[in-house]
Amino acid sequence: MAEAAADKKAYDIMLLDLRGKSNVTDYFVLCNGNSTPQVQAICMHIEEKLKDYDRRTFRVEGYREGRWVLMDYGDVVVHIFRPETRDHYALERLWGDAPRAVEPNFEEFMQ
């Protein structure tokens, strides 16, 4: 997912390992896009890449506004932000005790 985001020039990509800290998901993937069209393009590219593996989102929120797009894959939640929105909500600080993770094993995630 982080790689797919980077394909569309997402930056400040961070992975938070929430296993044992959240009942909602195992990982957050956070990244930035500079504009609404870029945020939307990152979202669409991630969806396209994961459809190749028969993975579909449970829910996508915020796409039309393009300030903060949330993509819920169950065990992984992707957050794509405009920089000012990410600064405002500061999820990294909210989950400050969560280890920064390497990307979850892609093949394992696709099963």
MIKOL-845602 format. One line per field, with one value per residue: residue number from 1; residue in three letters; x, y, z of N, C-alpha, C in turn. Coordinates in Angstrom, 3 decimals. Each point is the difference from the previous one (the first is absolute). Example, Ala and Ser with C-alpha at 12.3 -4.5 7.8 and 13.67 -1.06 7.14 Angstrom:
% MIKOL-845602
num: 1;2
residu: ALA;SER
n.xx: 13.190;-0.350
n.yy: -5.690;1.050
n.zz: 7.800;-0.720
ca.xx: -0.890;0.820
ca.yy: 1.190;1.190
ca.zz: 0.000;0.060
c.xx: 0.900;-0.770
c.yy: 1.200;1.090
c.zz: 0.000;0.730
END
This chain:
% MIKOL-845602
num: 1;2;3;4;5;6;7;8;9;10;11;12;13;14;15;16;17;18;19;20;21;22;23;24;25;26;27;28;29;30;31;32;33;34;35;36;37;38;39;40;41;42;43;44;45;46;47;48;49;50;51;52;53;54;55;56;57;58;59;60;61;62;63;64;65;66;67;68;69;70;71;72;73;74;75;76;77;78;79;80;81;82;83;84;85;86;87;88;89;90;91;92;93;94;95;96;97;98;99;100;101;102;103;104;105;106;107;108;109;110;111
residu: MET;ALA;GLU;ALA;ALA;ALA;ASP;LYS;LYS;ALA;TYR;ASP;ILE;MET;LEU;LEU;ASP;LEU;ARG;GLY;LYS;SER;ASN;VAL;THR;ASP;TYR;PHE;VAL;LEU;CYS;ASN;GLY;ASN;SER;THR;PRO;GLN;VAL;GLN;ALA;ILE;CYS;MET;HIS;ILE;GLU;GLU;LYS;LEU;LYS;ASP;TYR;ASP;ARG;ARG;THR;PHE;ARG;VAL;GLU;GLY;TYR;ARG;GLU;GLY;ARG;TRP;VAL;LEU;MET;ASP;TYR;GLY;ASP;VAL;VAL;VAL;HIS;ILE;PHE;ARG;PRO;GLU;THR;ARG;ASP;HIS;TYR;ALA;LEU;GLU;ARG;LEU;TRP;GLY;ASP;ALA;PRO;ARG;ALA;VAL;GLU;PRO;ASN;PHE;GLU;GLU;PHE;MET;GLN
n.xx: 0.816;1.023;0.359;-1.249;-0.008;1.185;-0.634;-0.886;1.250;-0.636;-0.037;1.039;0.369;-0.965;0.549;-1.171;0.708;-1.280;0.668;-1.051;-0.163;-0.513;-1.278;0.369;1.314;0.806;-0.258;0.664;-0.373;0.929;-0.555;0.756;-0.922;0.555;-0.881;-1.219;0.347;1.087;-0.674;-0.846;1.050;0.523;-1.172;-0.229;1.250;-0.149;-1.192;0.532;1.069;-0.803;-0.729;1.241;-0.107;-1.075;0.703;-1.074;-0.211;-0.077;0.827;-0.397;0.637;-0.621;-0.317;-1.263;0.110;0.610;-0.470;-0.848;0.639;-1.013;0.895;-1.120;1.116;-0.521;0.957;-0.237;0.246;-0.297;0.849;-0.663;0.971;-0.628;1.167;-0.789;-0.678;1.083;0.506;-1.189;-0.176;1.211;-0.387;1.140;-0.432;-1.185;0.694;0.468;-0.693;-0.601;0.592;1.000;-0.724;0.619;-0.131;-1.269;0.283;0.364;0.742;0.392;0.117;0.529;0.330
n.yy: -1.193;-0.013;-1.119;-0.422;0.462;-0.558;-0.964;0.567;-0.133;-0.934;0.784;0.047;-1.091;-0.364;-1.043;-0.090;-0.704;-0.261;-1.075;-0.423;1.026;-0.631;0.128;1.066;0.118;-0.597;0.686;1.144;0.383;0.914;0.885;0.823;0.835;0.681;-0.721;0.501;0.425;0.400;0.504;0.462;0.436;0.370;0.460;0.531;0.415;0.320;0.526;0.574;0.354;0.310;0.569;0.218;0.190;0.440;1.065;0.181;1.288;0.030;1.054;1.000;0.864;1.117;-0.906;0.345;0.156;-1.168;0.259;-1.007;-0.913;-0.703;-0.978;-0.647;-0.691;0.412;-0.824;0.765;1.174;0.468;0.954;0.676;0.835;1.164;0.626;1.023;-0.921;-0.561;1.206;0.322;-1.153;0.080;-0.895;0.442;1.180;-0.133;-0.605;0.941;-0.874;0.170;-1.174;0.668;-0.443;-1.106;0.078;-0.268;-1.247;0.470;-1.074;0.151;1.293;-0.428;-0.856
n.zz: 0.000;0.831;-0.606;0.057;1.236;0.193;-0.650;0.799;0.412;0.726;1.052;0.824;-0.657;0.821;0.577;0.596;0.858;-0.197;-0.386;0.683;-0.842;-1.044;0.289;-0.683;0.091;-0.857;-1.113;0.150;-1.195;0.268;-0.819;-0.694;-0.484;-0.989;-0.673;-0.145;-1.228;0.634;1.015;-0.895;-0.690;1.157;0.386;-1.181;0.077;1.273;-0.263;-1.073;0.704;1.004;-0.944;-0.434;1.315;-0.628;0.331;0.721;-0.100;1.324;0.004;-0.782;0.770;-0.343;-0.916;0.016;1.311;0.103;1.210;0.231;-0.668;0.477;-0.102;0.274;0.229;1.120;-0.382;-1.062;0.579;-1.209;0.397;-0.925;0.329;0.062;-0.176;-0.297;-0.647;-0.507;-0.187;-0.466;-0.625;-0.484;-0.890;-0.517;0.433;-0.566;-0.958;0.805;0.725;-1.171;-0.110;-0.535;-0.995;-0.339;-1.309;0.356;0.252;-1.198;-0.184;1.252;-0.232;-1.130;0.955
ca.xx: -0.816;0.906;0.627;-1.011;-0.121;1.218;-0.110;-0.699;0.759;-0.334;1.209;-0.154;-0.698;0.296;-0.786;-0.113;-0.377;-0.985;-0.365;-0.005;-0.328;-1.282;-0.945;-0.582;0.878;1.367;0.955;-0.353;0.933;-0.270;0.816;-0.457;-0.025;0.030;-1.219;-1.150;0.154;1.040;-0.555;-0.938;0.770;0.631;-1.080;-0.400;1.101;0.019;-1.144;0.278;1.046;-0.503;-1.005;0.740;0.137;-1.356;-0.232;-0.875;-0.200;-1.305;-0.560;0.859;-0.645;0.721;0.591;-0.449;0.613;1.422;0.892;0.392;-0.684;0.194;-0.285;-0.054;0.175;-0.148;1.235;0.808;-0.750;0.857;-0.396;0.687;-0.287;0.660;0.911;-0.597;-0.967;0.788;0.531;-1.096;-0.500;1.190;-0.186;1.267;0.092;-1.075;0.487;1.433;0.665;-0.006;1.261;0.029;0.182;0.264;-1.286;-0.411;0.336;-0.974;-0.613;-0.859;-1.167;-0.822;-0.706
ca.yy: 1.193;1.141;0.037;0.508;1.434;0.635;0.030;1.239;1.096;0.283;0.227;-0.154;-1.269;-0.584;-1.180;-0.178;-1.354;0.155;-1.307;0.020;1.336;0.397;-1.071;0.315;-0.354;-0.367;0.985;1.219;0.550;1.423;0.663;1.312;0.454;1.464;0.615;-0.906;-1.005;-0.971;-0.870;-0.899;-0.915;-0.981;-0.899;-0.841;-0.907;-1.055;-0.884;-0.780;-0.985;-1.051;-0.778;-1.060;-1.093;-0.238;0.710;1.154;0.767;-0.060;1.350;1.136;1.246;1.244;0.065;1.171;1.210;-0.145;0.532;-1.173;-1.188;-1.179;-1.244;-1.046;-1.368;-0.892;-0.104;1.177;1.200;0.963;1.398;0.846;1.353;1.239;0.246;0.795;-0.852;-0.937;0.764;0.330;-1.170;-0.549;-1.396;-0.535;0.342;-0.724;-1.377;0.192;-1.176;-1.086;-0.089;0.240;-1.363;-0.253;-0.353;-1.377;-0.931;0.228;-1.266;-0.425;0.878;-0.278;-1.278
ca.zz: 0.000;0.019;-1.322;-0.937;0.270;-0.506;-1.467;-0.354;0.623;1.395;0.794;1.456;0.193;1.302;0.352;1.443;0.402;1.072;0.568;1.457;0.487;-0.574;-0.310;-1.297;-1.112;0.376;-0.516;-0.713;-0.977;-0.125;-1.015;-0.438;-1.386;0.008;-0.522;-0.036;-1.059;0.337;1.050;-0.670;-0.851;0.896;0.415;-1.135;-0.340;1.022;-0.280;-1.210;0.301;0.878;-0.730;-0.696;0.969;0.514;1.262;-0.170;1.228;0.650;-0.016;-0.330;0.415;-0.225;-1.341;-0.763;0.549;-0.282;1.043;0.790;-0.500;0.835;-0.721;1.018;-0.486;1.143;0.780;-0.317;-0.350;-0.685;0.147;-0.977;0.480;-0.378;1.133;1.078;0.698;0.811;1.137;0.912;0.724;0.674;0.411;0.513;1.427;0.680;0.132;0.212;0.562;-0.997;-0.742;-1.439;-0.507;-1.404;-0.612;0.246;-1.073;-1.055;-0.408;1.111;-0.005;-1.169;0.147
c.xx: 0.857;0.674;-0.974;-0.191;1.202;-0.001;-0.639;0.574;-0.520;1.309;-0.350;-0.807;0.451;-0.924;0.025;-0.507;-0.906;-0.427;0.144;-0.341;-1.370;-0.856;-0.560;0.838;1.375;1.020;-0.722;1.110;-0.404;0.900;-0.650;-0.020;-0.144;-1.292;-1.137;0.126;1.073;-0.490;-0.955;0.729;0.693;-1.035;-0.365;1.082;0.106;-1.145;0.270;1.018;-0.559;-1.111;0.659;0.155;-1.342;-0.217;-0.820;-0.113;-1.380;-0.701;1.093;-0.777;0.889;0.549;-0.374;0.660;1.513;0.944;0.545;-0.828;0.367;-0.434;0.100;0.066;-0.125;1.263;0.973;-0.947;0.996;-0.598;0.835;-0.426;0.542;0.848;-0.643;-1.019;0.723;0.571;-1.088;-0.426;1.099;-0.181;1.280;0.165;-1.059;0.410;1.511;0.730;0.029;1.332;-0.198;0.419;0.564;-1.332;-0.345;0.338;-1.096;-0.714;-0.948;-1.293;-0.955;-0.793;-1.368
c.yy: 1.252;0.143;0.551;1.500;0.749;0.068;1.295;1.205;0.422;0.181;-0.022;-1.255;-0.613;-1.188;-0.145;-1.406;0.115;-1.323;0.055;1.353;0.469;-1.232;0.136;-0.521;-0.379;1.061;1.230;0.257;1.456;0.571;1.323;0.086;1.507;0.680;-1.014;-1.011;-1.046;-0.968;-1.014;-1.015;-1.077;-1.039;-0.963;-1.024;-1.142;-0.979;-0.900;-1.096;-1.162;-0.823;-1.128;-1.235;-0.347;0.570;1.241;0.726;-0.303;1.347;0.979;1.250;1.181;0.185;1.296;1.288;-0.010;0.628;-1.123;-1.159;-1.157;-1.212;-1.141;-1.372;-1.010;-0.028;1.137;1.137;1.005;1.388;0.808;1.436;1.073;0.368;0.763;-0.817;-0.999;0.703;0.272;-1.205;-0.802;-1.434;-0.622;0.297;-0.745;-1.447;0.015;-1.202;-1.174;-0.030;0.374;-1.320;0.011;-0.422;-1.438;-0.866;0.036;-1.284;-0.521;0.809;-0.356;-1.295;0.193
c.zz: 0.000;-1.355;-1.039;0.190;-0.570;-1.524;-0.480;0.739;1.367;0.763;1.483;0.320;1.319;0.227;1.507;0.281;1.221;0.610;1.519;0.595;-0.469;-0.239;-1.409;-1.163;0.525;-0.400;-0.510;-0.999;-0.155;-1.085;-0.379;-1.515;0.016;-0.420;0.056;-1.134;0.313;1.076;-0.632;-0.880;0.830;0.419;-1.124;-0.344;1.013;-0.253;-1.200;0.275;0.817;-0.639;-0.783;0.881;0.649;1.395;-0.301;1.338;0.565;-0.148;-0.419;0.378;-0.353;-1.400;-0.718;0.489;-0.205;1.002;0.873;-0.524;0.907;-0.814;1.003;-0.663;1.137;0.836;-0.268;-0.356;-0.570;0.186;-0.985;0.290;-0.929;1.218;1.163;0.799;0.888;1.221;1.037;0.847;0.685;0.511;0.544;1.482;0.803;0.272;0.224;0.546;-0.979;-0.734;-1.458;-0.608;-1.406;-0.590;0.317;-1.206;-1.056;-0.391;1.085;0.014;-1.138;0.123;0.602
END
